[in-house]
Amino acid sequence: MIEFHDVHKTYRVAGRDIPALHPTQLTVPRGQVFGLIGHSGAGKSTLLRLINRLEQPSGGRVIVDGEEVTAFGATQLRRLRQQVGMIFQHFNLLASRTVADNVALPLRLAGELPGRAIDERVASLLARVGLADHARKYPAQLSGGQKQRVGIARALATQPKVLLCDEATSALDPQTTASVLQLLAEINRELNLTIVLITHEMDVIRRVCDQVAVMDAGRIVEQGAVADVFLHPRHPTTKRFVQETEQVDEHEQHDNFAHVPGRIVRLTFQGEATYAPLLGHVARETGVDYSILAGRIDRIKDTPYGQMTLAISGGDLDAAFARFAAADVHMEVLR
């Protein structure tokens, strides 16, 4: 749905060229939720705004649904922005308009539907985001989560092909964040809508995204399926995000295990293997003893996963390790 070919962006500040995005290659598959994660200043907002040309690239080609949008004139850009909805971190609702009027605004600006058809679509969208009873209220009467749901309804008003989410949950509390992410996942699934979202929280990526690109200093430093990137991070920036999510300091953890005898390994399970009684089977078959030093079971979008750090000693260690490999469990030897 979206392609970047050597796209880059440089700002001119106080007589100096400041690169915000270095030449970038990127492909966002149709119908997927694609996450961009990075710390402040990593370039993710710049990249997002290049998709609908809110930012003009300094060079390269941006292609959306087969059309090169970097070559678009004003009329074509207007049409593009009707096809690419956007929701914002701080909602950007008009305080003097009701909820219904905020959602109807892009339809009235487009001028392509009669009033009755607009009213019907607005009512349908508000029902879709769970705000059917709030149409006559004003933004000041809503909670943060409700305001963001209005923003989502407004972004869907023109029936776009792509939805861009600019830190859409960072102003919300954890419970409200979970409900908004669930709503985005339902919209993606039911409408087959391509969603690109940016965040600085790996947990947001884990809950809703299919693929992720990790950004650092204007570059994509790691990219792939969320399960691969989340469970087996390679770049230091990605590792920091994962450790922040799991509230683990790897160096501190290694120090704590210094007195523990045996080989220390980290096992990663995915899918149904997460719930299989593998450790008991391996212990009985190979005679090894193990103690669980750390672990968690959770989900990456719809897929269960588990990670355990074990100290293993005694018995036939090589046979135990081979048994883990045969069960399609990823094993990393930490010591």
C-alpha positions as a Python dict, from the first residue, in 0.01 Angstrom:
ca = {
    (1, 'M'): (0, 0, 0),
    (2, 'I'): (288, 239, 83),
    (3, 'E'): (641, 245, -60),
    (4, 'F'): (937, 469, 16),
    (5, 'H'): (1222, 475, -235),
    (6, 'D'): (1530, 667, -110),
    (7, 'V'): (1301, 917, 63),
    (8, 'H'): (1479, 1175, 278),
    (9, 'K'): (1395, 1501, 451),
    (10, 'T'): (1624, 1787, 554),
    (11, 'Y'): (1524, 2104, 737),
    (12, 'R'): (1704, 2435, 700),
    (13, 'V'): (1756, 2579, 1049),
    (14, 'A'): (1960, 2895, 1121),
    (15, 'G'): (2150, 2855, 795),
    (16, 'R'): (2228, 2485, 858),
    (17, 'D'): (2086, 2171, 698),
    (18, 'I'): (1948, 1938, 966),
    (19, 'P'): (1863, 1586, 839),
    (20, 'A'): (1541, 1456, 997),
    (21, 'L'): (1517, 1146, 776),
    (22, 'H'): (1808, 986, 596),
    (23, 'P'): (1747, 806, 262),
    (24, 'T'): (1490, 541, 352),
    (25, 'Q'): (1348, 229, 188),
    (26, 'L'): (1015, 113, 330),
    (27, 'T'): (723, -106, 227),
    (28, 'V'): (393, -118, 418),
    (29, 'P'): (177, -416, 310),
    (30, 'R'): (-188, -359, 230),
    (31, 'G'): (-429, -433, 513),
    (32, 'Q'): (-166, -455, 789),
    (33, 'V'): (-103, -251, 1102),
    (34, 'F'): (250, -116, 1066),
    (35, 'G'): (425, 37, 1366),
    (36, 'L'): (704, 295, 1374),
    (37, 'I'): (881, 316, 1709),
    (38, 'G'): (1156, 549, 1822),
    (39, 'H'): (1252, 796, 2090),
    (40, 'S'): (1176, 1169, 2051),
    (41, 'G'): (1367, 1313, 1758),
    (42, 'A'): (1412, 976, 1585),
    (43, 'G'): (1228, 1098, 1272),
    (44, 'K'): (912, 891, 1298),
    (45, 'S'): (667, 1186, 1284),
    (46, 'T'): (851, 1326, 983),
    (47, 'L'): (826, 989, 807),
    (48, 'L'): (455, 960, 886),
    (49, 'R'): (375, 1307, 751),
    (50, 'L'): (557, 1234, 427),
    (51, 'I'): (294, 971, 345),
    (52, 'N'): (15, 1227, 301),
    (53, 'R'): (251, 1508, 202),
    (54, 'L'): (195, 1719, 512),
    (55, 'E'): (573, 1730, 482),
    (56, 'Q'): (740, 1773, 145),
    (57, 'P'): (1031, 1527, 98),
    (58, 'S'): (1371, 1667, 9),
    (59, 'G'): (1417, 1378, -231),
    (60, 'G'): (1306, 1027, -322),
    (61, 'R'): (969, 881, -420),
    (62, 'V'): (662, 811, -201),
    (63, 'I'): (406, 575, -356),
    (64, 'V'): (61, 521, -206),
    (65, 'D'): (-167, 257, -359),
    (66, 'G'): (37, 255, -679),
    (67, 'E'): (46, 635, -727),
    (68, 'E'): (357, 847, -682),
    (69, 'V'): (230, 1114, -443),
    (70, 'T'): (558, 1308, -454),
    (71, 'A'): (456, 1416, -805),
    (72, 'F'): (104, 1529, -708),
    (73, 'G'): (-25, 1881, -760),
    (74, 'A'): (-273, 2062, -534),
    (75, 'T'): (-588, 1893, -672),
    (76, 'Q'): (-437, 1544, -651),
    (77, 'L'): (-311, 1616, -297),
    (78, 'R'): (-661, 1709, -186),
    (79, 'R'): (-789, 1376, -317),
    (80, 'L'): (-499, 1191, -151),
    (81, 'R'): (-577, 1342, 188),
    (82, 'Q'): (-937, 1226, 161),
    (83, 'Q'): (-801, 873, 114),
    (84, 'V'): (-549, 896, 399),
    (85, 'G'): (-715, 960, 736),
    (86, 'M'): (-514, 1088, 1031),
    (87, 'I'): (-558, 1087, 1409),
    (88, 'F'): (-347, 1301, 1637),
    (89, 'Q'): (-188, 1279, 1980),
    (90, 'H'): (-385, 1575, 2119),
    (91, 'F'): (-711, 1503, 1932),
    (92, 'N'): (-727, 1838, 1740),
    (93, 'L'): (-1104, 1868, 1779),
    (94, 'L'): (-1285, 2197, 1725),
    (95, 'A'): (-1402, 2308, 2069),
    (96, 'S'): (-1693, 2514, 1932),
    (97, 'R'): (-1839, 2221, 1732),
    (98, 'T'): (-2038, 1928, 1864),
    (99, 'V'): (-1907, 1573, 1840),
    (100, 'A'): (-2127, 1509, 1536),
    (101, 'D'): (-2010, 1830, 1368),
    (102, 'N'): (-1645, 1742, 1426),
    (103, 'V'): (-1695, 1404, 1259),
    (104, 'A'): (-1893, 1560, 973),
    (105, 'L'): (-1634, 1831, 903),
    (106, 'P'): (-1423, 1645, 642),
    (107, 'L'): (-1739, 1535, 462),
    (108, 'R'): (-1872, 1891, 447),
    (109, 'L'): (-1535, 2018, 324),
    (110, 'A'): (-1529, 1750, 52),
    (111, 'G'): (-1874, 1865, -61),
    (112, 'E'): (-1957, 1535, -227),
    (113, 'L'): (-2251, 1415, -13),
    (114, 'P'): (-2590, 1569, 61),
    (115, 'G'): (-2668, 1665, 420),
    (116, 'R'): (-2884, 1363, 494),
    (117, 'A'): (-2617, 1120, 374),
    (118, 'I'): (-2360, 1299, 591),
    (119, 'D'): (-2585, 1269, 895),
    (120, 'E'): (-2635, 898, 832),
    (121, 'R'): (-2262, 832, 795),
    (122, 'V'): (-2180, 1034, 1108),
    (123, 'A'): (-2438, 839, 1309),
    (124, 'S'): (-2293, 511, 1181),
    (125, 'L'): (-1937, 614, 1267),
    (126, 'L'): (-2026, 731, 1617),
    (127, 'A'): (-2201, 400, 1679),
    (128, 'R'): (-1890, 222, 1548),
    (129, 'V'): (-1663, 394, 1803),
    (130, 'G'): (-1912, 360, 2089),
    (131, 'L'): (-2025, 723, 2108),
    (132, 'A'): (-2377, 708, 1963),
    (133, 'D'): (-2518, 885, 2273),
    (134, 'H'): (-2262, 1168, 2264),
    (135, 'A'): (-2337, 1326, 1924),
    (136, 'R'): (-2471, 1655, 2070),
    (137, 'K'): (-2197, 1697, 2330),
    (138, 'Y'): (-1895, 1926, 2293),
    (139, 'P'): (-1531, 1815, 2327),
    (140, 'A'): (-1498, 1978, 2670),
    (141, 'Q'): (-1764, 1738, 2800),
    (142, 'L'): (-1567, 1428, 2697),
    (143, 'S'): (-1288, 1225, 2854),
    (144, 'G'): (-954, 1186, 2677),
    (145, 'G'): (-1046, 841, 2549),
    (146, 'Q'): (-1380, 967, 2416),
    (147, 'K'): (-1206, 1258, 2240),
    (148, 'Q'): (-969, 1015, 2070),
    (149, 'R'): (-1264, 801, 1959),
    (150, 'V'): (-1415, 1114, 1801),
    (151, 'G'): (-1082, 1168, 1627),
    (152, 'I'): (-1092, 811, 1495),
    (153, 'A'): (-1449, 854, 1369),
    (154, 'R'): (-1353, 1179, 1197),
    (155, 'A'): (-1051, 1013, 1033),
    (156, 'L'): (-1278, 737, 897),
    (157, 'A'): (-1544, 976, 767),
    (158, 'T'): (-1416, 987, 408),
    (159, 'Q'): (-1373, 607, 399),
    (160, 'P'): (-993, 622, 360),
    (161, 'K'): (-761, 346, 238),
    (162, 'V'): (-492, 434, 494),
    (163, 'L'): (-513, 553, 854),
    (164, 'L'): (-216, 738, 1007),
    (165, 'C'): (-192, 748, 1387),
    (166, 'D'): (44, 1010, 1530),
    (167, 'E'): (113, 901, 1891),
    (168, 'A'): (-260, 835, 1919),
    (169, 'T'): (-243, 681, 2269),
    (170, 'S'): (42, 865, 2441),
    (171, 'A'): (-193, 1117, 2608),
    (172, 'L'): (-415, 840, 2751),
    (173, 'D'): (-405, 630, 3067),
    (174, 'P'): (-320, 256, 3034),
    (175, 'Q'): (-681, 130, 3051),
    (176, 'T'): (-802, 381, 2793),
    (177, 'T'): (-499, 305, 2575),
    (178, 'A'): (-597, -63, 2574),
    (179, 'S'): (-955, 14, 2464),
    (180, 'V'): (-841, 250, 2186),
    (181, 'L'): (-590, -8, 2058),
    (182, 'Q'): (-862, -273, 2060),
    (183, 'L'): (-1082, -39, 1855),
    (184, 'L'): (-802, 18, 1602),
    (185, 'A'): (-745, -358, 1574),
    (186, 'E'): (-1117, -415, 1509),
    (187, 'I'): (-1122, -140, 1244),
    (188, 'N'): (-817, -292, 1073),
    (189, 'R'): (-972, -638, 1074),
    (190, 'E'): (-1325, -542, 969),
    (191, 'L'): (-1241, -278, 707),
    (192, 'N'): (-909, -426, 588),
    (193, 'L'): (-772, -77, 646),
    (194, 'T'): (-396, -22, 629),
    (195, 'I'): (-286, 150, 952),
    (196, 'V'): (50, 316, 1018),
    (197, 'L'): (103, 421, 1377),
    (198, 'I'): (396, 582, 1553),
    (199, 'T'): (474, 540, 1919),
    (200, 'H'): (757, 536, 2171),
    (201, 'E'): (607, 239, 2357),
    (202, 'M'): (694, -117, 2256),
    (203, 'D'): (385, -244, 2438),
    (204, 'V'): (163, -56, 2190),
    (205, 'I'): (348, -226, 1903),
    (206, 'R'): (311, -567, 2069),
    (207, 'R'): (-64, -532, 2120),
    (208, 'V'): (-178, -424, 1776),
    (209, 'C'): (89, -428, 1502),
    (210, 'D'): (178, -690, 1241),
    (211, 'Q'): (514, -538, 1145),
    (212, 'V'): (739, -277, 1302),
    (213, 'A'): (1025, -50, 1201),
    (214, 'V'): (1256, 79, 1473),
    (215, 'M'): (1394, 429, 1413),
    (216, 'D'): (1699, 600, 1556),
    (217, 'A'): (1850, 934, 1450),
    (218, 'G'): (1653, 953, 1126),
    (219, 'R'): (1723, 596, 1015),
    (220, 'I'): (1534, 266, 1025),
    (221, 'V'): (1773, 46, 1223),
    (222, 'E'): (1563, -272, 1247),
    (223, 'Q'): (1248, -393, 1075),
    (224, 'G'): (1037, -706, 1054),
    (225, 'A'): (745, -902, 1193),
    (226, 'V'): (662, -785, 1545),
    (227, 'A'): (720, -1130, 1698),
    (228, 'D'): (1069, -1152, 1546),
    (229, 'V'): (1172, -800, 1645),
    (230, 'F'): (1015, -813, 1991),
    (231, 'L'): (1140, -1157, 2091),
    (232, 'H'): (1480, -1149, 1918),
    (233, 'P'): (1592, -783, 1901),
    (234, 'R'): (1928, -723, 1735),
    (235, 'H'): (1992, -347, 1736),
    (236, 'P'): (2080, -178, 2069),
    (237, 'T'): (1789, 67, 2031),
    (238, 'T'): (1541, -219, 1989),
    (239, 'K'): (1689, -403, 2286),
    (240, 'R'): (1641, -92, 2502),
    (241, 'F'): (1275, -66, 2403),
    (242, 'V'): (1213, -432, 2485),
    (243, 'Q'): (1392, -403, 2819),
    (244, 'E'): (1189, -93, 2906),
    (245, 'T'): (868, -281, 2826),
    (246, 'E'): (963, -578, 3041),
    (247, 'Q'): (1122, -356, 3309),
    (248, 'V'): (1439, -563, 3289),
    (249, 'D'): (1797, -439, 3323),
    (250, 'E'): (1993, -711, 3148),
    (251, 'H'): (2326, -625, 3313),
    (252, 'E'): (2167, -618, 3658),
    (253, 'Q'): (1993, -948, 3587),
    (254, 'H'): (2322, -1113, 3487),
    (255, 'D'): (2483, -987, 3809),
    (256, 'N'): (2198, -1135, 4014),
    (257, 'F'): (2250, -1475, 3848),
    (258, 'A'): (2627, -1479, 3907),
    (259, 'H'): (2594, -1714, 4207),
    (260, 'V'): (2349, -1952, 4032),
    (261, 'P'): (2511, -2285, 3932),
    (262, 'G'): (2467, -2446, 3591),
    (263, 'R'): (2413, -2320, 3237),
    (264, 'I'): (2179, -2023, 3205),
    (265, 'V'): (1957, -2017, 2896),
    (266, 'R'): (1663, -1814, 2772),
    (267, 'L'): (1386, -2008, 2599),
    (268, 'T'): (1131, -1841, 2372),
    (269, 'F'): (802, -2016, 2291),
    (270, 'Q'): (542, -1906, 2035),
    (271, 'G'): (191, -2022, 1954),
    (272, 'E'): (64, -2348, 2103),
    (273, 'A'): (416, -2439, 2218),
    (274, 'T'): (370, -2171, 2484),
    (275, 'Y'): (135, -2397, 2678),
    (276, 'A'): (303, -2734, 2615),
    (277, 'P'): (454, -2914, 2921),
    (278, 'L'): (797, -2922, 2754),
    (279, 'L'): (1019, -2860, 3056),
    (280, 'G'): (884, -3159, 3247),
    (281, 'H'): (928, -3388, 2946),
    (282, 'V'): (1286, -3273, 2885),
    (283, 'A'): (1378, -3312, 3253),
    (284, 'R'): (1246, -3669, 3260),
    (285, 'E'): (1402, -3770, 2928),
    (286, 'T'): (1749, -3622, 2984),
    (287, 'G'): (1785, -3618, 3363),
    (288, 'V'): (1856, -3244, 3385),
    (289, 'D'): (1751, -3027, 3676),
    (290, 'Y'): (1631, -2673, 3618),
    (291, 'S'): (1523, -2370, 3814),
    (292, 'I'): (1319, -2085, 3668),
    (293, 'L'): (1499, -1753, 3721),
    (294, 'A'): (1261, -1530, 3527),
    (295, 'G'): (970, -1564, 3289),
    (296, 'R'): (651, -1431, 3141),
    (297, 'I'): (363, -1543, 2922),
    (298, 'D'): (178, -1284, 2715),
    (299, 'R'): (49, -1219, 2364),
    (300, 'I'): (184, -1046, 2056),
    (301, 'K'): (-135, -931, 1888),
    (302, 'D'): (-328, -1262, 1861),
    (303, 'T'): (-31, -1495, 1915),
    (304, 'P'): (64, -1625, 2260),
    (305, 'Y'): (432, -1631, 2350),
    (306, 'G'): (643, -1715, 2651),
    (307, 'Q'): (1000, -1641, 2757),
    (308, 'M'): (1180, -1816, 3042),
    (309, 'T'): (1528, -1778, 3181),
    (310, 'L'): (1644, -2110, 3329),
    (311, 'A'): (1946, -2243, 3515),
    (312, 'I'): (2004, -2600, 3393),
    (313, 'S'): (2245, -2848, 3549),
    (314, 'G'): (2310, -3222, 3574),
    (315, 'G'): (2197, -3489, 3331),
    (316, 'D'): (2265, -3475, 2957),
    (317, 'L'): (2273, -3103, 2873),
    (318, 'D'): (2341, -3159, 2502),
    (319, 'A'): (2038, -3388, 2474),
    (320, 'A'): (1822, -3133, 2658),
    (321, 'F'): (1932, -2855, 2424),
    (322, 'A'): (1864, -3076, 2121),
    (323, 'R'): (1518, -3154, 2257),
    (324, 'F'): (1440, -2781, 2286),
    (325, 'A'): (1555, -2727, 1926),
    (326, 'A'): (1343, -3020, 1803),
    (327, 'A'): (1037, -2865, 1970),
    (328, 'D'): (1093, -2545, 1766),
    (329, 'V'): (1180, -2347, 2078),
    (330, 'H'): (1433, -2070, 2032),
    (331, 'M'): (1717, -2105, 2282),
    (332, 'E'): (1979, -1846, 2369),
    (333, 'V'): (2268, -1945, 2594),
    (334, 'L'): (2334, -1657, 2835),
    (335, 'R'): (2613, -1829, 3028),
}
